[in-house]
Amino acid sequence: MTLTLKDGKVHLDGKRLVTKLVKTEESGHWYTEDGQSAHVIVGANGKERNTTVADARKLKLLPSVTSVLGILEKPNLTAWKVEQAILSSLTLPCKDGEDLTDYAKRCVADSKESTTKAAQHGTDMHLEAENILLGREHSKEPALQPYIETFKKWAKENVVKTYWCEKALVGKGYAGRCDALVELKYIGTAVIDLKNRKYNPKYEPFYSESDCPQLSAYREVCKEEKPELACVSVVLPSNDPSRILTKQWDEEELVESFEAFKNLLKIWSWLKNYTPPGMEL
């Protein structure tokens, strides 16, 4: 196979290869001003679809905390996605007579399988962690048992009381669904954020640059009722079910992170040409 560039277009073996294969996500997570989820709406054709910025402008919706933080570049995640795409293109066989564009699209879909599986695992474990914190029955799915047992042990040893889980919080120009507010031994009342991600101690810390701003944005809303709040990231490594990693963010980090978050919200607003209700200008 020979790749060439002609008139600014990529050609493979003399045939033009359509290059816009990866669609950018224009949708995001949205909330009403009273904290109701508005991630999807019913379109003019009567069918449900993802909510867009244009919809948000009309309905005066609030962006989620994660949507705002989504404008941050995530080098490790980007590198991993590129790696998956390269591996798919090297290992996925081309079907006889298959159009090159169709083959490229299959490579893109194949490269996203790992992301889809990781996202599903994260969703499953968030639910099971909530079940454990609230004293509910947890799943009997065999693949989840090692993770469940590890989290149960951590919760038994550290969580004195659970105030709530998965609560929608509305701030000034933003909203989001926070994982939990709990009472922790030796720490006190704390907002906790549960993450499921791969962890390699040789290359990177178990937390990311967006973890503290996310917690600080949630804490700012909760401070109206509970002024003294700690913030703790709780990471359940998807590649090591025997381990839980935690980090309590100090006050200076939280204050600086919330200032950064407010500035990111302003940048998000400028990029989207939309000022959400209540946003501090």
PEJOSUL-V597935 format. One record per pair of residues at least 24 apart in sequence whose ideal C-beta (glycine too) atoms are under 10 Angstrom apart, sorted by sequence separation. I is the first residue (numbers start at 1). J is the second residue. D is the distance in whole Angstrom. If there is no record, write none. Layout:
# PEJOSUL-V597935
i=I j=J d=D
i=I j=J d=D
This chain:
# PEJOSUL-V597935
i=26 j=50 d=8
i=27 j=51 d=6
i=28 j=52 d=9
i=38 j=62 d=9
i=84 j=108 d=10
i=87 j=111 d=7
i=88 j=112 d=9
i=124 j=148 d=10
i=128 j=152 d=9
i=132 j=156 d=9
i=158 j=182 d=9
i=159 j=183 d=7
i=160 j=184 d=7
i=191 j=215 d=6
i=211 j=235 d=9
i=230 j=254 d=9
i=25 j=50 d=8
i=26 j=51 d=10
i=27 j=52 d=6
i=28 j=53 d=8
i=30 j=55 d=8
i=31 j=56 d=10
i=36 j=61 d=10
i=39 j=64 d=8
i=85 j=110 d=9
i=86 j=111 d=8
i=88 j=113 d=9
i=129 j=154 d=10
i=158 j=183 d=10
i=159 j=184 d=6
i=160 j=185 d=6
i=190 j=215 d=9
i=191 j=216 d=9
i=193 j=218 d=8
i=208 j=233 d=9
i=229 j=254 d=9
i=26 j=52 d=6
i=27 j=53 d=9
i=30 j=56 d=6
i=33 j=59 d=10
i=84 j=110 d=8
i=85 j=111 d=4
i=88 j=114 d=10
i=121 j=147 d=8
i=125 j=151 d=8
i=129 j=155 d=8
i=133 j=159 d=7
i=158 j=184 d=6
i=159 j=185 d=8
i=160 j=186 d=10
i=163 j=189 d=8
i=191 j=217 d=10
i=192 j=218 d=10
i=207 j=233 d=5
i=231 j=257 d=9
i=26 j=53 d=7
i=32 j=59 d=8
i=33 j=60 d=7
i=35 j=62 d=9
i=37 j=64 d=9
i=84 j=111 d=4
i=85 j=112 d=9
i=87 j=114 d=9
i=132 j=159 d=9
i=135 j=162 d=8
i=155 j=182 d=9
i=158 j=185 d=6
i=160 j=187 d=10
i=165 j=192 d=10
i=191 j=218 d=5
i=206 j=233 d=8
i=208 j=235 d=10
i=26 j=54 d=9
i=27 j=55 d=9
i=28 j=56 d=9
i=32 j=60 d=8
i=33 j=61 d=8
i=34 j=62 d=10
i=83 j=111 d=9
i=84 j=112 d=8
i=133 j=161 d=10
i=134 j=162 d=6
i=157 j=185 d=8
i=158 j=186 d=8
i=160 j=188 d=9
i=161 j=189 d=9
i=163 j=191 d=10
i=191 j=219 d=5
i=207 j=235 d=7
i=27 j=56 d=10
i=30 j=59 d=8
i=32 j=61 d=6
i=33 j=62 d=7
i=82 j=111 d=9
i=84 j=113 d=8
i=133 j=162 d=4
i=136 j=165 d=10
i=158 j=187 d=8
i=160 j=189 d=10
i=165 j=194 d=10
i=190 j=219 d=9
i=191 j=220 d=10
i=206 j=235 d=5
i=31 j=61 d=6
i=32 j=62 d=7
i=81 j=111 d=7
i=84 j=114 d=6
i=132 j=162 d=9
i=133 j=163 d=10
i=134 j=164 d=9
i=162 j=192 d=10
i=191 j=221 d=9
i=205 j=235 d=10
i=219 j=249 d=9
i=30 j=61 d=4
i=31 j=62 d=5
i=81 j=112 d=8
i=83 j=114 d=10
i=84 j=115 d=7
i=133 j=164 d=9
i=134 j=165 d=6
i=159 j=190 d=10
i=191 j=222 d=6
i=206 j=237 d=7
i=29 j=61 d=10
i=30 j=62 d=7
i=31 j=63 d=8
i=130 j=162 d=9
i=133 j=165 d=6
i=134 j=166 d=9
i=158 j=190 d=10
i=190 j=222 d=10
i=191 j=223 d=10
i=215 j=247 d=10
i=28 j=61 d=10
i=29 j=62 d=10
i=30 j=63 d=6
i=31 j=64 d=7
i=81 j=114 d=9
i=132 j=165 d=10
i=133 j=166 d=10
i=159 j=192 d=9
i=189 j=222 d=9
i=216 j=249 d=8
i=29 j=63 d=7
i=30 j=64 d=7
i=31 j=65 d=10
i=80 j=114 d=9
i=81 j=115 d=7
i=130 j=164 d=10
i=131 j=165 d=9
i=158 j=192 d=10
i=215 j=249 d=6
i=220 j=254 d=9
i=28 j=63 d=6
i=29 j=64 d=4
i=80 j=115 d=9
i=130 j=165 d=4
i=179 j=214 d=10
i=191 j=226 d=9
i=212 j=247 d=9
i=219 j=254 d=7
i=28 j=64 d=7
i=29 j=65 d=9
i=31 j=67 d=10
i=129 j=165 d=8
i=130 j=166 d=6
i=178 j=214 d=9
i=179 j=215 d=10
i=190 j=226 d=10
i=199 j=235 d=7
i=201 j=237 d=10
i=211 j=247 d=8
i=213 j=249 d=10
i=29 j=66 d=6
i=30 j=67 d=8
i=129 j=166 d=10
i=178 j=215 d=9
i=181 j=218 d=9
i=189 j=226 d=6
i=199 j=236 d=9
i=200 j=237 d=9
i=206 j=243 d=9
i=212 j=249 d=5
i=216 j=253 d=8
i=28 j=66 d=8
i=29 j=67 d=5
i=77 j=115 d=9
i=80 j=118 d=10
i=127 j=165 d=10
i=176 j=214 d=8
i=181 j=219 d=10
i=188 j=226 d=10
i=189 j=227 d=10
i=191 j=229 d=6
i=192 j=230 d=9
i=193 j=231 d=8
i=194 j=232 d=10
i=195 j=233 d=6
i=196 j=234 d=10
i=197 j=235 d=6
i=199 j=237 d=4
i=206 j=244 d=10
i=207 j=245 d=8
i=211 j=249 d=8
i=212 j=250 d=10
i=215 j=253 d=10
i=216 j=254 d=5
i=219 j=257 d=10
i=220 j=258 d=6
i=28 j=67 d=4
i=126 j=165 d=9
i=127 j=166 d=9
i=178 j=217 d=9
i=179 j=218 d=9
i=189 j=228 d=7
i=190 j=229 d=7
i=191 j=230 d=7
i=192 j=231 d=8
i=193 j=232 d=8
i=194 j=233 d=8
i=195 j=234 d=7
i=196 j=235 d=8
i=197 j=236 d=8
i=198 j=237 d=6
i=199 j=238 d=8
i=200 j=239 d=8
i=201 j=240 d=10
i=206 j=245 d=4
i=207 j=246 d=9
i=215 j=254 d=7
i=216 j=255 d=8
i=219 j=258 d=8
i=27 j=67 d=9
i=28 j=68 d=9
i=126 j=166 d=8
i=178 j=218 d=4
i=188 j=228 d=7
i=189 j=229 d=6
i=190 j=230 d=4
i=191 j=231 d=5
i=192 j=232 d=5
i=193 j=233 d=5
i=194 j=234 d=5
i=195 j=235 d=5
i=196 j=236 d=5
i=197 j=237 d=7
i=198 j=238 d=6
i=199 j=239 d=7
i=200 j=240 d=10
i=205 j=245 d=9
i=206 j=246 d=9
i=207 j=247 d=5
i=213 j=253 d=10
i=216 j=256 d=9
i=217 j=257 d=8
i=218 j=258 d=10
i=29 j=70 d=9
i=176 j=217 d=7
i=177 j=218 d=9
i=178 j=219 d=9
i=181 j=222 d=6
i=188 j=229 d=8
i=189 j=230 d=7
i=190 j=231 d=6
i=191 j=232 d=7
i=192 j=233 d=8
i=193 j=234 d=7
i=194 j=235 d=8
i=195 j=236 d=7
i=196 j=237 d=8
i=197 j=238 d=6
i=198 j=239 d=5
i=199 j=240 d=6
i=206 j=247 d=8
i=212 j=253 d=5
i=213 j=254 d=9
i=216 j=257 d=4
i=217 j=258 d=7
i=220 j=261 d=9
i=25 j=67 d=10
i=28 j=70 d=7
i=175 j=217 d=10
i=176 j=218 d=6
i=188 j=230 d=6
i=190 j=232 d=5
i=192 j=234 d=5
i=193 j=235 d=9
i=194 j=236 d=7
i=195 j=237 d=9
i=196 j=238 d=5
i=197 j=239 d=9
i=198 j=240 d=9
i=205 j=247 d=8
i=207 j=249 d=9
i=212 j=254 d=7
i=215 j=257 d=8
i=216 j=258 d=4
i=220 j=262 d=9
i=151 j=194 d=9
i=174 j=217 d=6
i=178 j=221 d=8
i=187 j=230 d=5
i=195 j=238 d=10
i=213 j=256 d=9
i=214 j=257 d=8
i=215 j=258 d=9
i=216 j=259 d=9
i=174 j=218 d=10
i=178 j=222 d=8
i=181 j=225 d=9
i=187 j=231 d=10
i=190 j=234 d=10
i=199 j=243 d=8
i=201 j=245 d=10
i=212 j=256 d=8
i=213 j=257 d=4
i=216 j=260 d=8
i=217 j=261 d=5
i=25 j=70 d=9
i=172 j=217 d=10
i=176 j=221 d=9
i=181 j=226 d=8
i=187 j=232 d=7
i=212 j=257 d=4
i=213 j=258 d=7
i=216 j=261 d=6
i=217 j=262 d=9
i=133 j=179 d=9
i=134 j=180 d=9
i=171 j=217 d=6
i=174 j=220 d=10
i=175 j=221 d=9
i=184 j=230 d=7
i=199 j=245 d=7
i=211 j=257 d=9
i=212 j=258 d=9
i=213 j=259 d=9
i=215 j=261 d=10
i=216 j=262 d=10
i=133 j=180 d=6
i=171 j=218 d=8
i=174 j=221 d=9
i=210 j=257 d=9
i=213 j=260 d=6
i=214 j=261 d=8
i=217 j=264 d=10
i=169 j=217 d=8
i=171 j=219 d=10
i=172 j=220 d=8
i=181 j=229 d=8
i=182 j=230 d=10
i=184 j=232 d=7
i=197 j=245 d=10
i=209 j=257 d=9
i=212 j=260 d=9
i=213 j=261 d=4
i=217 j=265 d=9
i=130 j=179 d=8
i=133 j=182 d=7
i=147 j=196 d=8
i=169 j=218 d=6
i=171 j=220 d=6
i=172 j=221 d=9
i=212 j=261 d=9
i=213 j=262 d=9
i=129 j=179 d=8
i=130 j=180 d=7
i=169 j=219 d=9
i=171 j=221 d=5
i=182 j=232 d=9
i=184 j=234 d=10
i=194 j=244 d=10
i=195 j=245 d=9
i=210 j=260 d=10
i=213 j=263 d=10
i=129 j=180 d=8
i=167 j=218 d=9
i=169 j=220 d=9
i=170 j=221 d=7
i=171 j=222 d=10
i=209 j=260 d=9
i=210 j=261 d=9
i=213 j=264 d=7
i=169 j=221 d=4
i=180 j=232 d=10
i=182 j=234 d=10
i=126 j=179 d=7
i=168 j=221 d=10
i=169 j=222 d=7
i=171 j=224 d=10
i=167 j=221 d=10
i=180 j=234 d=9
i=192 j=246 d=9
i=210 j=264 d=9
i=167 j=222 d=9
i=169 j=224 d=10
i=179 j=234 d=8
i=192 j=248 d=10
i=193 j=249 d=10
i=190 j=248 d=8
i=191 j=249 d=10
i=22 j=81 d=9
i=133 j=192 d=9
i=163 j=222 d=10
i=187 j=246 d=10
i=190 j=249 d=10
i=133 j=194 d=9
i=187 j=248 d=6
i=163 j=225 d=10
i=184 j=246 d=9
i=186 j=248 d=10
i=22 j=85 d=8
i=129 j=192 d=9
i=163 j=226 d=9
i=191 j=254 d=10
i=21 j=85 d=9
i=130 j=194 d=9
i=184 j=248 d=9
i=129 j=194 d=5
i=129 j=196 d=9
i=126 j=194 d=6
i=125 j=194 d=8
i=126 j=195 d=9
i=125 j=195 d=10
i=126 j=196 d=7
i=125 j=196 d=5
i=122 j=194 d=9
i=124 j=196 d=9
i=122 j=195 d=8
i=123 j=196 d=9
i=122 j=196 d=4
i=158 j=232 d=9
i=121 j=196 d=6
i=122 j=197 d=8
i=158 j=234 d=9
i=119 j=196 d=9
i=118 j=196 d=8
i=118 j=197 d=8
i=155 j=234 d=10
i=21 j=101 d=8
i=118 j=198 d=8
i=154 j=234 d=8
i=18 j=99 d=10
i=18 j=100 d=8
i=19 j=101 d=9
i=22 j=104 d=10
i=154 j=236 d=9
i=17 j=100 d=5
i=18 j=101 d=4
i=21 j=104 d=5
i=22 j=105 d=10
i=151 j=234 d=9
i=15 j=99 d=9
i=16 j=100 d=8
i=17 j=101 d=7
i=18 j=102 d=10
i=21 j=105 d=6
i=15 j=100 d=6
i=16 j=101 d=9
i=19 j=104 d=9
i=23 j=108 d=9
i=151 j=236 d=6
i=15 j=101 d=9
i=17 j=103 d=9
i=18 j=104 d=7
i=21 j=107 d=8
i=22 j=108 d=6
i=150 j=236 d=7
i=158 j=244 d=9
i=13 j=100 d=8
i=17 j=104 d=6
i=18 j=105 d=9
i=21 j=108 d=5
i=150 j=237 d=10
i=171 j=258 d=10
i=174 j=261 d=8
i=12 j=100 d=5
i=21 j=109 d=10
i=148 j=236 d=10
i=158 j=246 d=8
i=174 j=262 d=9
i=11 j=100 d=9
i=12 j=101 d=10
i=22 j=111 d=9
i=147 j=236 d=6
i=154 j=243 d=10
i=155 j=244 d=9
i=173 j=262 d=9
i=10 j=100 d=10
i=22 j=112 d=9
i=147 j=237 d=9
i=150 j=240 d=9
i=151 j=241 d=9
i=154 j=244 d=5
i=171 j=261 d=9
i=172 j=262 d=8
i=174 j=264 d=10
i=12 j=103 d=9
i=147 j=238 d=8
i=150 j=241 d=6
i=153 j=244 d=8
i=171 j=262 d=10
i=174 j=265 d=6
i=12 j=104 d=9
i=149 j=241 d=8
i=150 j=242 d=6
i=154 j=246 d=8
i=173 j=265 d=6
i=1 j=94 d=9
i=147 j=240 d=10
i=148 j=241 d=9
i=149 j=242 d=9
i=150 j=243 d=7
i=151 j=244 d=7
i=172 j=265 d=9
i=173 j=266 d=9
i=10 j=104 d=10
i=146 j=240 d=9
i=147 j=241 d=5
i=150 j=244 d=6
i=171 j=265 d=9
i=174 j=268 d=9
i=146 j=241 d=4
i=147 j=242 d=9
i=173 j=268 d=9
i=145 j=241 d=8
i=146 j=242 d=7
i=147 j=243 d=10
i=173 j=269 d=8
i=144 j=241 d=9
i=147 j=244 d=9
i=143 j=241 d=9
i=1 j=100 d=9
i=175 j=276 d=9
i=173 j=275 d=8
i=174 j=276 d=7
i=173 j=276 d=4
i=175 j=278 d=10
i=64 j=168 d=10
i=65 j=169 d=8
i=172 j=276 d=9
i=173 j=277 d=7
i=174 j=278 d=8
i=68 j=173 d=9
i=69 j=174 d=10
i=129 j=234 d=8
i=171 j=276 d=10
i=172 j=277 d=9
i=173 j=278 d=5
i=174 j=279 d=8
i=65 j=171 d=8
i=68 j=174 d=6
i=172 j=278 d=5
i=173 j=279 d=3
i=67 j=174 d=8
i=69 j=176 d=10
i=129 j=236 d=8
i=170 j=277 d=10
i=171 j=278 d=8
i=172 j=279 d=6
i=173 j=280 d=7
i=62 j=170 d=7
i=66 j=174 d=10
i=67 j=175 d=10
i=68 j=176 d=9
i=128 j=236 d=10
i=170 j=278 d=8
i=171 j=279 d=9
i=172 j=280 d=5
i=173 j=281 d=9
i=62 j=171 d=8
i=65 j=174 d=6
i=67 j=176 d=9
i=171 j=280 d=10
i=62 j=172 d=9
i=63 j=173 d=8
i=64 j=174 d=7
i=65 j=175 d=7
i=66 j=176 d=7
i=126 j=236 d=9
i=62 j=173 d=7
i=63 j=174 d=6
i=64 j=175 d=6
i=65 j=176 d=4
i=66 j=177 d=9
i=125 j=236 d=6
i=62 j=174 d=6
i=63 j=175 d=8
i=64 j=176 d=5
i=65 j=177 d=9
i=62 j=175 d=4
i=63 j=176 d=9
i=64 j=177 d=8
i=65 j=178 d=9
i=125 j=238 d=8
i=61 j=175 d=9
i=62 j=176 d=9
i=122 j=236 d=9
i=121 j=236 d=10
i=122 j=238 d=7
i=125 j=241 d=10
i=121 j=238 d=6
i=80 j=198 d=9
i=77 j=197 d=9
i=118 j=238 d=6
i=76 j=197 d=10
i=117 j=238 d=9
i=76 j=198 d=10
i=76 j=203 d=8
i=76 j=204 d=6
i=37 j=168 d=7
i=77 j=208 d=8
i=35 j=167 d=9
i=36 j=168 d=7
i=76 j=208 d=8
i=35 j=168 d=4
i=76 j=209 d=10
i=34 j=168 d=9
i=35 j=169 d=7
i=36 j=170 d=10
i=74 j=208 d=7
i=75 j=209 d=10
i=35 j=170 d=5
i=74 j=209 d=8
i=32 j=168 d=9
i=34 j=170 d=7
i=72 j=208 d=9
i=73 j=209 d=9
i=74 j=210 d=8
i=31 j=168 d=6
i=33 j=170 d=7
i=38 j=175 d=9
i=72 j=209 d=7
i=31 j=169 d=9
i=32 j=170 d=9
i=37 j=175 d=9
i=72 j=210 d=6
i=31 j=170 d=7
i=36 j=175 d=9
i=69 j=208 d=10
i=35 j=175 d=6
i=37 j=177 d=8
i=69 j=209 d=9
i=70 j=210 d=9
i=34 j=175 d=9
i=35 j=176 d=9
i=69 j=210 d=4
i=72 j=213 d=9
i=33 j=175 d=8
i=35 j=177 d=9
i=68 j=210 d=10
i=69 j=211 d=9
i=31 j=174 d=8
i=32 j=175 d=8
i=31 j=175 d=4
i=66 j=210 d=8
i=69 j=213 d=6
i=30 j=175 d=8
i=31 j=176 d=7
i=65 j=210 d=9
i=68 j=213 d=9
i=69 j=214 d=6
i=29 j=175 d=9
i=31 j=177 d=8
i=68 j=214 d=9
i=29 j=176 d=8
i=29 j=177 d=8
i=65 j=213 d=8
i=66 j=214 d=7
i=69 j=217 d=8
i=65 j=214 d=5
i=68 j=217 d=8
i=64 j=214 d=10
i=65 j=215 d=9
i=65 j=216 d=10
i=66 j=217 d=10
i=65 j=217 d=5
i=64 j=217 d=10
i=65 j=218 d=7
i=65 j=221 d=10
i=35 j=221 d=10
i=72 j=260 d=10
i=69 j=260 d=10
i=69 j=261 d=7
i=72 j=264 d=7
i=68 j=261 d=7
i=71 j=264 d=6
i=68 j=262 d=10
i=70 j=264 d=10
i=71 j=265 d=10
i=69 j=264 d=7
i=72 j=267 d=10
i=65 j=261 d=8
i=68 j=264 d=6
i=69 j=265 d=10
i=71 j=267 d=6
i=68 j=265 d=5
i=71 j=268 d=6
i=67 j=265 d=10
i=68 j=266 d=10
i=70 j=268 d=8
i=65 j=264 d=10
i=68 j=267 d=9
i=69 j=268 d=9
i=65 j=265 d=9
i=68 j=268 d=5
i=71 j=271 d=7
i=67 j=268 d=7
i=68 j=269 d=9
i=71 j=272 d=9
i=63 j=265 d=8
i=68 j=272 d=10
i=63 j=268 d=7
i=67 j=272 d=9
i=63 j=269 d=9
i=68 j=276 d=9
i=63 j=272 d=8
i=63 j=274 d=8
i=61 j=274 d=9
i=63 j=276 d=6
i=60 j=274 d=10
i=62 j=276 d=5
i=57 j=272 d=9
i=61 j=276 d=7
i=62 j=277 d=7
i=56 j=272 d=8
i=57 j=273 d=8
i=60 j=276 d=8
i=61 j=277 d=8
i=62 j=278 d=8
i=63 j=279 d=10
i=57 j=274 d=5
i=60 j=277 d=5
i=62 j=279 d=9
i=53 j=271 d=9
i=54 j=272 d=10
i=56 j=274 d=6
i=57 j=275 d=9
i=60 j=278 d=10
i=53 j=272 d=5
i=57 j=276 d=10
i=53 j=273 d=8
i=54 j=274 d=9
i=56 j=276 d=8
i=53 j=274 d=6
i=28 j=268 d=10
i=33 j=276 d=9
i=28 j=272 d=9
i=33 j=277 d=6
i=31 j=276 d=10
i=32 j=277 d=10
i=33 j=278 d=7
i=26 j=272 d=10
i=30 j=276 d=9
